[in-house]
Amino acid sequence: MSKQPNEKNERLKRRFVDYRKYARQLSDKTLDRELAALERFDVWNGRQDFEKFHIQWAMDFRAHLEKAKGTTGKPLSKSTARAIMATLREFTLWLSQQDGFRKRIRTSDAEYFNLSRRDEAEARAAPARPAPSIKQAKRAFEMLPATTPREMRDKAVFALLCLTGIRVGALISLRIRHIDLIEKSVTQNPREVATKFGKRIDTFFAKGFPEAEAALRAWITYLDEEALYGRDDPLFPATAIAPQSNTGFAVEGFDRRPWKSTEPVRKIVNGAFQAAKLDSFGPHAFRHMLARRATKDCTVPELVAMAQNLGHTDVLTTLRSYGQLSRERQRALITGESGDDVLED
């Protein structure tokens, strides 16, 4: 049975989180992860006062993480262990600068919260990021029905992901006025759209998806002419659930509000690929799909344009995080042996 929280430690953790939020400008989601890391260390350490810190704690905690298991029962991933250790390193650095701790804790003590070089390299290694090929995305899109208004909406969701690779959090917060069909653009104004880091992103429709453009246009036309939606209404309204006297609840049109979570979009995307008898992919996979096409076919200016389209300040982010080449593509470029059986779609 774990000990009760240590009052002194809890106050220090709260002060540290306030520092990270207001001085370092971290998001609430990141702060939650950091609090979880601090709590993990605190519980493991028996709630001992942080003011009694000794570097042996850091060394023993690293050994503990090397043997620790995650929620699935499998060994803790190196990337997770690295994130936990990074939080403890930042916390120790912060503690070393606080009144009453300067004599007890040195800034160099924080360096003991590091993984081994081998584990650090493994943690930094970019994992394989599954993404559909252009042909697979088009196949799944073609098989989506568009008979009912709900089906039209779902197909338009898939279409916009194909065209832009927009982040799913931003997608569900879009209003009709953020889409310009003539300019083929999506204006992601951070005051109105949930963009990452509150950045403004001007996104344009990727070439080669005329059917997706048509599906998006048909949906917006339906909202305008039949549903009588205005420019400030949600582009993708949530499904309305109405109570029924005999059957409980039933789907009944749309609510004039956006989805509250991203889960409906994930279901639409996964269901589309499964219906096409393809591997399941999530909404984020479209970003990888578009970035990989850019690294394969685009000129340098076009690659920079794609990076901006995805909302990346640095084109290297696009290359490192989204533009990995498959083993087959790498082989084709190095050996010069190209062909339909070697090159990606």
Order of alpha helices (4+ residues) and beta strands (2+ residues): alpha-alpha-alpha-alpha-alpha-alpha-alpha-alpha-beta-beta-beta-alpha-beta-beta-alpha-alpha-alpha-alpha
